[in-house]
């Protein structure tokens, strides 16, 4: 079938939206940029339209402009800077989820009228790659009444289980915007210290999961002398691509998809997208598969590395909110941390700086506080329970909490807190009854 028979304009796509519709778009780079840049123009004829996003890379008037708050309800599986800014408008809300169940549980609540997302150009066989993400996209496409794809020559054609036939799509929009790139974050001195502490725990032949940012970049930078590392991850990053180009990542030792860099979405540099394009080494698979802890556990020597914003002295990790203020999302943290620990010789790491700077509300001055705390802030979401924490790392060391009791955890976590907060943490631990005076 000639894909041109399915082409419509962005305006025609917007005209398809009806009052009360539920619209889902792709994660991150797979957000339908052209469509959402124009959807607000139909606000005068719409009401009660619900939109689901995940880590949107741009601001869009439908949720960033408060004047549309009574028309569009914006639900997000993972907050980004644009989502955090939009939250104050009152029409943006977080959908609690572990990534491998994000689509499944949402579909149990409501099915989409429209799926609209970015994709690569159709190939000569009439297949369209969903390109940078299949976290939940294919599940939503199968349930949506109307499927609209923005096909774009700037998006990589990726392998995996995220191909849609032209005949299975309702409409196509020809787009030509760049695939959104993330700047490469230079690791800080603390990142380098933490990276060098974690690196010795990663052995030749291990299968790894990493996130993005200065800390994961520092860990990746410390792995160039390893051999035959594998990738089974939620997010394929620029530093993973660099390790693969250097011959460090081969996937030869993996039990599942040997030789393949398995992920559920791709986000990083333009070079990363060029690397992923038509590269059979990269497989973008459904998030319900990649992030299923049972699936993760089937790779031996699985190493999961995540970060957290705050950890209490019993091991509870608040990785997505500051108190009750939503900052990001659970994402795949619970999935990968528990999956890695089920793996033969598997390990899970939670990394954080020992302190952070905050504004004192009384004085207006910046002050340093400990990120290891006796109790989490009121309203904080526990992203990784204390039952599931394994290794914890700060710039002051690595501690292993697996199987330890509360008293042992208190002492271990205090040992990697900033030295100036250790006595106070111990005093508070005694005050709230976590430990007793010796």
N, C-alpha and C positions, 0 to 999 in steps of 0.2 A: 504493500500500500504506500503510495506517495504521501509523505508526511505533510506536504504543503496543503493537502486537502483538509487538514485539521487546523490550519493556522487561523488565529483571530488576533485582533489588536488588544492591547492592554485595556483600553476603554471598553471593548466588547466583553472582556473577562469581568471587569468590574460591574458591568450591567447585568451579569448573571446572578449577582448576589441579591438575596431577598431578605426582608425583615425576619429575624429569628433564626437565621442560618448559623451553623457552626462550621468555622473554617479552620483547618489545620495547615501549617506550613512546615518546611523542613528545618532541621537543626543547623545553627551557625551559618556557614557559607551556603547552605541549601535553602535558606529563606528566600521566598519569591520576592526579590528586591523591586522589580518593576511594578508588580501588582500592588504591593503594600505601600509603595511610594504614591500611588494614585487612589487607593481605596477610600480615603477620607473625602474625596470629591463627591462621593455618593451619599454622604452623611445626611443630607436633607431629605432623602426618601427612605432611609433605613432606621431601624431601631432593634434593640435586643440582639445584636450580632455578637457572637462569641468567637474569639480568635485564640488559638493555642500556638505558642512559639516555644523554642528552646534555645537559649543562648543567642538571641538575635544580635547581629553585628552592627546594626545601624538603628538610629532613631527613626520612627515612623509616626506621622501625625495621628494615626488611629489610636495610639496609646501614649504618645509623648505630649500631645496637645490637649490640655484640660477641657477645651471647649467641645471635644468629642466624647467626653466621659459618659454621657447619657445615651450614646448610640452604640459604642463598642465596649464589650467586656473582654479584657485581655488576661488570659491564663497562661502561665509559663512553667515549664518543667525545670528550668534552670535560669536563674537571674544573671543578667549581664549588666554592664554599666548603664545601658539604655533602659533596661527593665527597672533597675534600682531608681533611676531618675523618674520613671513613669509611675512608680508605686504611689507617690504622693498625690496623684490625680484621683485616686480612689477607684479606678476601674482596672487596676492591675493586681493580680493575686497569684500566689505561688501554689503549684500542685505538688504536694509531697509525694515522693516516689523514690524507689531504687530503680536504676536505669533499666535493668533487664525486664522489669514489669511495667515500665512507663506506659507503653501503648496498651498492653493487655488490660490493665486496671482502668485506664481512661476509657477504653472502649466499653467496658462493663458499665460505665456511667453514662456515656453518650457517644454516638457515632457521628462522624462528620458528614455534613452535606457537601462540602467542597474540600478537596485537598489541592493545594497549589504550592509548587516548589521548584527550585532550580535543578537543572539537569544538563548533561552534555548533549551534543548534537546526535541525532539518530545515525546509526552506522548503516552500511550498505545492505544489511540483512533486516533492517527495520526495527532494531533494538535500541532503546534509549537507556543509557546508564544514569542512575540517580547520582552518580559522581562522588560527591564528598561525604555523603551520609546515608546510612540505612539503619539509623538508630531505632526509629519507629516508623519511618516513612512508608515502607512497603506494607506494613500492617494497616496503616491508615488508608493507603491507596486501595487496598482490597475491600475496604468497608465504605469508602466514600461514594456518594451518589454521582458526583462530578469530579473528574481528575483533570487538572490543568498543569502543564509543565512549561516552565520557561527554559527553552533549549538555548544553549549558549556555547559558542565556539571557544570561549576562554576557560571552560570547565573541563577538568580531566575526565577521560573515559576510563572508568575503573572496573576491575574484575570483582567477582563475588556473586552474591545472590540478589543484586539490586538492579536487574534489567527489566524494563517494561516494554512491551511491544507497542508500536505506534497504534495498532488497532485496539489496544486496551486503554488508550488515553482518550478523554473526551475532546480536549482542545490543546493546542500548542501555541505558545507565544515565542516569537524570535526575539532574543535579547542579546545584548553585546556589552554588558558591564563586566569589569574585571572580577575574578574570583577573590573575595576579600582575603587579604593577607594580614598576618599578625607580625608585629615587629619582633625581632630576635632580642630577648631580654638578656642583658649582660649580667652574669651572676655577681652578687655582692661578696664582700669578704666573708660574711657569715654563711652565705650559700656555699662558698668554696670549702669552708670548714666542715659543714654538714655533708657535702658531697664526698669529701675525703674520708669521713667517718663511715658513711654507708657503703662506699665502693668495695672495701674488703669483704663484705658479706655477699657480693655478687661474684659468682664463680664462672669459669669457662663452661659453656653449654647451658647456662640458666636461661629461663624464659622470663622476660620482664614486661612489666606494665609501668609506664611513667605518665605523668601529667605534663603541664606546660608552665613555664615561668623560670625565674632565676635559679631556684633550688633544684628542680629536675634537670635544668640545663647543666648545672654544676656536677650533678651525679653522672649525667651522660658524658661530660667532658673527662671524667675520671675513669672511663671504661675502655679507652682506646687500646689498652694492652690485653683485653680479653679476647677469647676465641669462641666462635660458634654460638653467640647469643641468639636467642629466639625472641620473637615479638608476638604476644597475644594481649592486646590492649584495647581499651575503650577508644582512645584518641591516638591517631598516628601523627607524630610531631616532626618538626624540622630536624631536631637532634637525632631522632631515630633514623631519618633518611641519611644524615651525615655518617652515622655509625655503619649503616648498610653500605654506603659508597666506599667506606674505609675497609670493608671486609670483616668488620667485627660482628655484624649481624648476618648470619647465614640461615638460621632456622634448622640446621641439619639435625639437631638433637631433640627436636620437638616430637611429641607423640601425636598431636593433632595438627593437621595441615603442615607437615614438615616442609621446610624451604619457603614458607609463606610468612609475610608480615600481616598478621590478622588484626583487623580493627573494625570498629563500627562507624567511626567518622574520622575525617582528615581535616586538620586545621593548622596552618603555619605559613611558610613563606611561598613565594611564587616558585622557587626552586623545588619545593616539596611537591607542589601540584604538577610540575613538569615531570618529576620523578615518578609520580603515581600514574601519570597518563599512559594508558596501554601497557602497563607494567604487570606481567603475570605474577611477579613476586608479591604484589600488594593485593590483598583480598578484603573488600569491604562487605562485611556480613551483618546479618540482623543483630541488633542489640539484644534481642531476646535469647540469642545464641551466645554471642561473644561474652556477654556479661552474666550469663547464668553461672552461679558459683560451682555447680556440678560440672559444667563444661570446662571452666577454668581449671578445676582441680585435676583434670585428666592430663594436663601437661606436668610432667615431673619438674621439680626444682623451679617452681613458679615463684617469682618475686614481685610483690605488689608494693609500689611506693606512692604514698599520698601525703597530703599536708592537712593541717588543721589550724583553726584560728585560736582555739583555747582547749585545754585539757584539764580535767580536775584530778585530784590526788588519788581517785579510785580508778582512773583510766577512761572516763567518759570523754569522747571527743566531740566538740562543737565545731564543725567544719563548714557550716553554711549560713550561720546567723550570728549576729552580735546582739546578745540578749534575744529579744523577740523581733528584732529587725532583720528581715531576710536579706542576705547578701549574695548568695550563689545558689547552691543546691546540693543535695546528697550525691547526685550523679551516680558514678559507679564505685564510690568509695566502699560502701558496704559489700557490694558484689565482689569486687576484686580482693578486698582484704580477707573476707571469709573464704573465697575460692582458693586463694593462694595457700591459706593455712590447711585446707583440705588436701592440697597437693602433696605428693611424696617429696619430702625434704623442702617443702614450700615455706616461705617467709613473707611476712607483711610488715611494712615500715610506715609509721606516721611521723612526719617531720615537721618541726616548727622552730621559729626563733624563740629564745627563752623570754624575751621581753618585746614590748611594742610601746610606741609613744601615743598618748591620748591627750585630749584637752580636758583639763580640770574645769568642770562646770562652775565651780565657785570662784576660781581666780582667773579663768580664761587662759591660764598658762599651760604649756605642754609639760607633761610629766611621764616618766617611764613606769610602766606597770609590768607585772609578771604575767606571762601567758599560761603558766602552770599555776592553778588556783585551787584553793580548798574546795570550793563549790562553783559550778558554772553560773554565769550571770542569769538573773531571773528571766525566764522565758526562752532560754537558749535551746535550740534544737539539737538533740543528740544524734549526730550523723553515724557514728560508730560506737556501739555500746561497749561498756567496759568488759563484757563477756567476750568480745571479739577483737580486742586490742592485742597486739603482739610486741613488736619492737617499737620503742619511741626514741626519737633522736632530736637533740638540740645541739647548738654549737658547743655545749659542755659535755657531750657524751652520748652513748647509746645504752639503753636499758631494755631488758627483756622481761615483759610482764606476763607472758603466757604461763598460766597455771599458778600464779602467785596469789597470796592472800592480800587483804586490804592493808594490813600493817606493812607488809613487804613493799607493796606498791607505793605507799606514802614515802617510805625511805628512798626507794629507787628514783621516784620522780623528783623528790627534793634534791637528790644528788646531781640532777642535770638542769635544775633551775639556775637562774642567775644567782651567784653567790650572795649578793646583797639582799635577796629575798628569802634565803633558806631558813633563817631563824624564825622569821615571821610566819612562813608557811608551816613550820613545825608547831609553833605556838597555836596557830589557828586550827591545825589538824587535831591538837589535843582539846581545844575549846569545843569543837563540834563533835568530839567523840570518835574520830576515826582511829586515833591511837591514844594511849594513856601515857602519863609521865613514867619514865623508866626509873 
